[in-house]
Amino acid sequence: MAEWAGHSVEVLLKIYAKCLDGKAAAVRQRVEAALGHRPG
C-alpha cells in the first residue's frame, strides 16, 4: 500500500493509520459482502 501511494511505510502509518483506527470490523464486513460471504 505504501508503495502504491508513493510513501514510505513510516509516512503511511503516520498519516493514514488514524483513518483506519476502529474501522477494521466495518471494512471486513464490506469486503465480505462484496465477495458474497454471509455472516455466521
C-alpha positions in Angstrom: 0.0 0.0 0.0 2.8 2.4 0.9 4.5 1.8 -2.5 1.2 2.3 -4.3 0.6 5.6 -2.5 4.1 6.7 -3.2 5.0 6.9 0.5 7.3 5.1 2.9 5.7 2.7 5.4 6.6 5.2 8.1 4.8 8.1 6.3 1.8 5.8 5.5 1.4 4.9 9.2 1.9 8.4 10.5 -0.6 10.0 8.1 -3.2 7.3 7.3 -3.3 4.8 10.2 -5.5 7.1 12.2 -8.1 6.9 9.4 -8.3 3.2 9.9 -8.4 3.0 13.6 -11.6 1.4 14.8 -12.8 0.7 11.3 -11.4 -2.8 10.7 -14.7 -4.6 11.5 -16.7 -2.4 9.2 -14.2 -2.7 6.4 -14.1 -6.5 6.8 -17.9 -6.7 6.6 -17.9 -4.6 3.4 -15.3 -6.8 1.8 -17.1 -10.0 2.8 -20.4 -8.6 1.5 -18.7 -7.7 -1.8 -17.3 -11.2 -2.0 -20.7 -12.8 -1.3 -19.8 -14.1 2.1 -22.7 -14.5 4.6 -22.2 -13.7 8.3 -22.3 -16.7 10.5 
